[in-house]
């Protein structure tokens, strides 16, 4: 194993880039101006209106919906990209019809 193989191995490269990112972060924090706490500088601004702070609780319901859609579409693309030519293409078209029905069921859910 040569020196370049060791330097390009994933663990060594990861820690090298981690150190580089830390160095850039440290340099950026030194160059950035210091924050002064003045009047409304740290408050939310919306066209001159004062907005009271509200805590929002986001759920994962929409995330799982999008993740399921993403998974179905990418698996369908992978399957269709690997379907061999010949009469079996008809099974691929039936598969696409079933994927269409699955997406319709997902989109039109209550």
HELIX and SHEET records of a PDB file:
HELIX    1   1 UNK A    3  UNK A    7  1                                   5    
HELIX    2   2 UNK A   10  UNK A   31  1                                  22    
HELIX    3   3 UNK A   61  UNK A   81  1                                  21    
HELIX    4   4 UNK A   89  UNK A  107  1                                  19    
SHEET    1   A 2 UNK A  45  UNK A  46  0                                        
SHEET    2   A 2 UNK A  49  UNK A  50 -1                                        
END                                                                             
